[in-house]
Amino acid sequence: MGKDCSQQNGIYSFGPGFMNFYKGRRVFITGITGFKGSWMLKVLSLAGAAVTGYSLEPPTDPSLFDIIGGNELCRLYTGDVRDLGGLKKAFDESKPEIVIHMAAQPLVRESYRNPVLTYGTNVMGTVNVLECVRLSGTVKVFLNVTTDKVYRNLERAEGYKEDEVLDGFDPYSNSKSCSELVTASYRRSFFDGKDVAVSTARAGNVIGGGDFAKDRIIPDCVRAAELGDPVGIRNPHSVRPYQHVLEPVFAYLMIAKETFEHKELAASYNVGPYDTDCVETGTLVNTFNGFWGINRESYPQNPDFNPHEAGLLRLNCDKIRQTFGWTPRWSYREAVKASVEWSKVYLECGGSFKEDSDIPRGPGALGDVSEVMEKQIAEYRSGN
Ligand SMILES: NC(=O)c1ccc[n+]([C@@H]2O[C@H](COP(=O)([O-])OP(=O)(O)OC[C@H]3O[C@@H](n4cnc5c(N)ncnc54)[C@H](O)[C@@H]3O)[C@@H](O)[C@H]2O)c1
């Protein structure tokens, strides 16, 4: 158990002490304009952190970053992680204490279409961020956000542990395995004996309000619901560790805080749901339809482009539980319910999930969306 970890009944607490740690803290986030980055920014802005973001433009249009008014919540550098000079300038100017690296080409199918871009972003991007950490005199914590797909997938029922072979199958998964290896080498070569805690976090598929990405199941469900169409599922029987986006977001911030205070806890951690929440994609879609109030059958989708994707993937999360007392707060059903709640509020505010649609602008135009996010963050923190 981590010394002094703030826990209640053995469970890690995200109470006021946790938020206070981030008040005024200089946090540097790559990939801030993305789905996880925007939720993290929302949490950190509630905590009063001094956030710097470094990212390309939001990867989708509409985007959650625009919806929350992300530009006003952080100091944003629009740049490419493959550009070491641009990154170094942002580091020099913002002098971060904590660096959370999330910028990536994060889609499996896109990685088959564009392996060079995927490896360039996910591997050399990581090298560049670590190089800036190495040259900075201010960083105390580096956390690399990878994925559950970093492991060699043996299609077995038992969850993977942190010390298993890193050898993702497809270019996305494999580039993230490489990103882990790069991090391990930098840790051994440059940070041993230094006051920099270097960790990685391997989370499963996340769902939640505000994801507009292509080829992800909840955005596909919401788009179908908005259009009144049935939803097509590529692999209805594939099993994934689905969790709400707030689970990894808070787990990342917990690892960052605890390793800031106890460098010896820096390591690689799996971040996943309970085994009972590793469900088939078809089950997830039926649950979504139930909460939305849709009575339509989904249908199997057989796209022309159907590269290999893992069938069965589970994580063993004993290490993060034993070290910090971290456990998932929400079941997959609660995660789906929260995604539906967010999406309905967004549509009621005049938003749309259709590509390139304008989001309502002007003072208060999407105020209810911000409110629902703040409500969900408060519920998550209190464990409700
Ligand atoms: N969403 C998931 O289910 C999931 C699961 C496991 C791990 N992850 C990991 O979490 C991280 C965030 O994922 P997400 O779902 O928010 O993805 P996202 O696509 O919504 O966001 C990706 C972010 O990276 C930025 N980016 C992409 N290429 C860049 C480049 N060359 N230079 C600078 N910025 C660049 C984008 O602008 C965006 O801000 C990624 O590292 C991803 O691999 C995601």
The ligand as a Gaussian input file, in Angstrom:
#p B3LYP/6-31G(d) Opt

LIG

0 1
 N      -10.151000       6.312000     -26.122000
 C       -9.806000       5.094000     -25.732000
 O      -10.652000       4.174000     -25.680000
 C       -8.383000       4.804000     -25.295000
 C       -8.093000       3.564000     -24.705000
 C       -6.794000       3.311000     -24.273000
 C       -5.810000       4.263000     -24.445000
 N       -6.108000       5.461000     -25.045000
 C       -5.022000       6.436000     -25.193000
 O       -5.396000       7.625000     -24.525000
 C       -4.843000       8.754000     -25.207000
 C       -5.930000       9.754000     -25.527000
 O       -6.903000       9.111000     -26.334000
 P       -8.238000       9.847000     -26.794000
 O       -9.308000       8.827000     -26.830000
 O       -8.423000      11.071000     -26.015000
 O       -7.845000      10.201000     -28.308000
 P       -8.264000      11.459000     -29.214000
 O       -8.090000      11.046000     -30.626000
 O       -9.584000      11.981000     -28.804000
 O       -7.162000      12.536000     -28.847000
 C       -5.846000      12.442000     -29.324000
 C       -5.132000      13.725000     -29.018000
 O       -3.788000      13.649000     -29.533000
 C       -3.554000      14.795000     -30.369000
 N       -2.583000      14.438000     -31.404000
 C       -2.687000      13.472000     -32.351000
 N       -1.567000      13.464000     -33.103000
 C       -0.751000      14.439000     -32.600000
 C        0.540000      14.936000     -32.939000
 N        1.245000      14.402000     -33.943000
 N        1.058000      15.950000     -32.205000
 C        0.344000      16.509000     -31.188000
 N       -0.874000      16.098000     -30.830000
 C       -1.410000      15.066000     -31.527000
 C       -4.911000      15.179000     -30.923000
 O       -4.919000      16.503000     -31.399000
 C       -5.748000      14.974000     -29.666000
 O       -5.579000      16.082000     -28.814000
 C       -4.110000       8.218000     -26.425000
 O       -2.743000       8.112000     -26.132000
 C       -4.735000       6.848000     -26.620000
 O       -3.863000       5.968000     -27.273000
 C       -7.370000       5.753000     -25.470000

